[in-house]
Amino acid sequence: MPGGWGINNEILRLLFFLLVSFGGVWAAGRVASHSGKHDPQFVVIDEVSGQWLTLMLGNVHAFWNHSTIEHTSYAGAHLTGAVLSNWKYLLLGFILFRGFDIWKPPPVRQLESLPGGWGIMADDWAAAVYAAAGLWIARWFGL
């Protein structure tokens, strides 16, 4: 179903992600410079952006193929894997993202050294890519 102003939901999701992400780079950079801490723990916009990216990339088929979903019943879409927005998928995406964000495998930890808000945000984006790959693997195995 199309979103407001004649823009489809996928474009709105992408625009929201970009707004949160680039707004987060600016805001996190300002907070870091005023607090004197490289990555203040009370800044959580990086986790919001990373979690959104995890779910967006992990469900890329449904995200980009809106017309397929639009013409498929809700139950049929779940059976075919076109829509993965059930609670198990969301929980797995959350767990995978938090796991990779805490573990910080390469290059996640290295991205923290980027200047200002970029370092605060980019490590979460990299963790999100790993988490989304985990969602794709889980889907491959039918989980």
Contacts in CASP RR format, 6 or more apart in sequence:
PFRMAT RR
TARGET T0000
AUTHOR 0000-0000-0000
METHOD contacts of the structure
MODEL  1
MPGGWGINNEILRLLFFLLVSFGGVWAAGRVASHSGKHDPQFVVIDEVSG
QWLTLMLGNVHAFWNHSTIEHTSYAGAHLTGAVLSNWKYLLLGFILFRGF
DIWKPPPVRQLESLPGGWGIMADDWAAAVYAAAGLWIARWFGL
1 9 0 8 1.000
1 70 0 8 1.000
2 8 0 8 1.000
2 9 0 8 1.000
3 9 0 8 1.000
3 12 0 8 1.000
4 12 0 8 1.000
7 15 0 8 1.000
8 66 0 8 1.000
9 66 0 8 1.000
10 63 0 8 1.000
10 64 0 8 1.000
10 66 0 8 1.000
13 56 0 8 1.000
13 63 0 8 1.000
14 56 0 8 1.000
16 52 0 8 1.000
17 49 0 8 1.000
17 52 0 8 1.000
17 53 0 8 1.000
17 56 0 8 1.000
20 45 0 8 1.000
20 48 0 8 1.000
20 49 0 8 1.000
20 52 0 8 1.000
21 49 0 8 1.000
21 53 0 8 1.000
21 121 0 8 1.000
21 125 0 8 1.000
23 45 0 8 1.000
24 45 0 8 1.000
24 46 0 8 1.000
24 49 0 8 1.000
24 117 0 8 1.000
24 121 0 8 1.000
25 116 0 8 1.000
25 117 0 8 1.000
25 118 0 8 1.000
25 120 0 8 1.000
25 121 0 8 1.000
26 117 0 8 1.000
27 43 0 8 1.000
27 45 0 8 1.000
28 43 0 8 1.000
28 45 0 8 1.000
28 46 0 8 1.000
28 116 0 8 1.000
28 117 0 8 1.000
28 120 0 8 1.000
28 121 0 8 1.000
29 116 0 8 1.000
29 117 0 8 1.000
29 120 0 8 1.000
31 40 0 8 1.000
31 43 0 8 1.000
32 38 0 8 1.000
32 39 0 8 1.000
32 40 0 8 1.000
32 43 0 8 1.000
32 116 0 8 1.000
32 117 0 8 1.000
32 120 0 8 1.000
33 116 0 8 1.000
38 112 0 8 1.000
38 116 0 8 1.000
38 120 0 8 1.000
39 112 0 8 1.000
39 119 0 8 1.000
39 120 0 8 1.000
43 120 0 8 1.000
45 121 0 8 1.000
46 120 0 8 1.000
46 121 0 8 1.000
46 123 0 8 1.000
46 124 0 8 1.000
47 101 0 8 1.000
47 124 0 8 1.000
49 121 0 8 1.000
49 124 0 8 1.000
49 125 0 8 1.000
49 128 0 8 1.000
50 97 0 8 1.000
50 101 0 8 1.000
50 124 0 8 1.000
50 125 0 8 1.000
50 127 0 8 1.000
50 128 0 8 1.000
51 93 0 8 1.000
51 94 0 8 1.000
51 97 0 8 1.000
51 128 0 8 1.000
53 124 0 8 1.000
53 125 0 8 1.000
53 128 0 8 1.000
53 129 0 8 1.000
53 132 0 8 1.000
54 93 0 8 1.000
54 94 0 8 1.000
54 96 0 8 1.000
54 97 0 8 1.000
54 127 0 8 1.000
54 128 0 8 1.000
54 131 0 8 1.000
54 132 0 8 1.000
54 135 0 8 1.000
55 90 0 8 1.000
55 93 0 8 1.000
55 132 0 8 1.000
56 63 0 8 1.000
56 132 0 8 1.000
57 63 0 8 1.000
57 128 0 8 1.000
57 129 0 8 1.000
57 132 0 8 1.000
57 135 0 8 1.000
58 84 0 8 1.000
58 93 0 8 1.000
58 131 0 8 1.000
58 132 0 8 1.000
58 134 0 8 1.000
58 135 0 8 1.000
58 136 0 8 1.000
59 83 0 8 1.000
59 84 0 8 1.000
59 85 0 8 1.000
59 89 0 8 1.000
59 135 0 8 1.000
60 132 0 8 1.000
61 68 0 8 1.000
61 81 0 8 1.000
61 82 0 8 1.000
62 69 0 8 1.000
62 77 0 8 1.000
62 81 0 8 1.000
62 82 0 8 1.000
62 83 0 8 1.000
62 84 0 8 1.000
62 85 0 8 1.000
65 82 0 8 1.000
68 82 0 8 1.000
69 77 0 8 1.000
69 82 0 8 1.000
69 83 0 8 1.000
72 80 0 8 1.000
72 82 0 8 1.000
74 83 0 8 1.000
76 82 0 8 1.000
77 83 0 8 1.000
78 84 0 8 1.000
78 86 0 8 1.000
81 139 0 8 1.000
84 135 0 8 1.000
84 139 0 8 1.000
89 135 0 8 1.000
92 135 0 8 1.000
92 138 0 8 1.000
92 143 0 8 1.000
93 131 0 8 1.000
93 135 0 8 1.000
96 130 0 8 1.000
96 131 0 8 1.000
96 134 0 8 1.000
96 135 0 8 1.000
97 127 0 8 1.000
97 128 0 8 1.000
97 131 0 8 1.000
99 127 0 8 1.000
99 131 0 8 1.000
100 108 0 8 1.000
100 127 0 8 1.000
100 128 0 8 1.000
100 130 0 8 1.000
100 131 0 8 1.000
101 108 0 8 1.000
101 123 0 8 1.000
101 124 0 8 1.000
101 127 0 8 1.000
104 112 0 8 1.000
104 123 0 8 1.000
104 127 0 8 1.000
105 130 0 8 1.000
107 126 0 8 1.000
108 123 0 8 1.000
108 126 0 8 1.000
108 127 0 8 1.000
108 130 0 8 1.000
109 123 0 8 1.000
111 119 0 8 1.000
111 122 0 8 1.000
111 123 0 8 1.000
111 125 0 8 1.000
111 126 0 8 1.000
112 119 0 8 1.000
112 120 0 8 1.000
112 122 0 8 1.000
112 123 0 8 1.000
113 119 0 8 1.000
114 122 0 8 1.000
END
